[in-house]
Amino acid sequence: MTDEKEIRDAIEREKHPARRHTRSELRSLENDLRKIYEFGDEKELMQFLRGIGLKDESPRFAEVVNVFRSLRRGKR
C-alpha cells in the first residue's frame, strides 16, 4: 500500500512540478541538507540542488551555493 501511495505521489509531482512538498518530504530534504553540510562538500550540494530541480543558471542555485561556502568558511 505504501509503495502505491509513493508511486501516486511521484506521478502527481511530475504532473504538477510547482506543487508544494509534504511535511515528510520537507523533513527528508532538511535531513539530506544537514548531512551534506556536516559531512559533504560543495559538489555534493550542487548535485542535490540539481536533483530537486534547481538549474545551474538559476539565481537561487548560486545563492544557496554561496551561503554554503560562507557557512563552511565559518565552520573551520
C-alpha positions in Angstrom: 0.0 0.0 0.0 2.8 2.4 0.9 4.5 1.7 -2.4 1.3 2.6 -4.3 1.0 5.9 -2.4 4.6 6.7 -3.2 4.1 6.0 -6.8 0.9 8.1 -7.0 2.7 11.0 -5.2 5.6 10.7 -7.6 3.3 10.8 -10.6 1.4 13.8 -9.1 4.7 15.7 -8.6 5.6 15.1 -12.3 2.2 16.4 -13.4 2.4 19.4 -11.1 6.1 20.3 -10.5 5.2 23.6 -8.7 3.3 21.6 -6.1 4.4 22.2 -2.5 6.1 19.4 -0.6 4.5 17.5 2.2 5.9 17.8 5.7 7.6 14.4 5.5 9.2 15.4 2.2 10.4 18.6 3.7 11.9 16.7 6.7 13.7 14.4 4.4 15.1 17.3 2.3 16.2 19.0 5.6 17.9 15.8 6.8 19.7 15.5 3.4 20.9 19.1 3.6 22.1 18.7 7.2 24.1 15.6 6.2 25.6 17.5 3.2 26.5 20.4 5.4 28.1 18.2 8.1 29.8 15.6 6.0 29.6 16.6 2.4 31.2 19.1 0.1 30.1 21.7 -2.4 30.0 19.3 -5.3 27.6 17.1 -3.4 25.4 20.1 -2.5 25.3 21.0 -6.2 24.2 17.5 -7.2 21.5 17.7 -4.5 20.2 21.0 -5.8 20.1 19.7 -9.4 18.2 16.6 -8.1 15.5 18.8 -6.6 15.1 20.7 -9.9 17.3 23.8 -9.5 19.2 24.7 -12.6 22.8 25.8 -12.5 21.9 29.1 -14.1 19.2 29.9 -11.5 19.9 32.8 -9.2 18.7 30.7 -6.3 21.2 27.9 -7.1 24.0 30.4 -6.9 22.6 31.9 -3.7 22.5 28.5 -2.0 26.0 27.6 -3.0 27.3 31.0 -1.8 25.6 30.5 1.6 27.1 27.0 1.8 30.5 28.4 1.1 30.2 31.1 3.7 28.9 28.7 6.3 31.8 26.3 5.6 34.4 29.0 5.9 33.0 29.9 9.3 32.9 26.3 10.4 36.7 25.8 10.2 
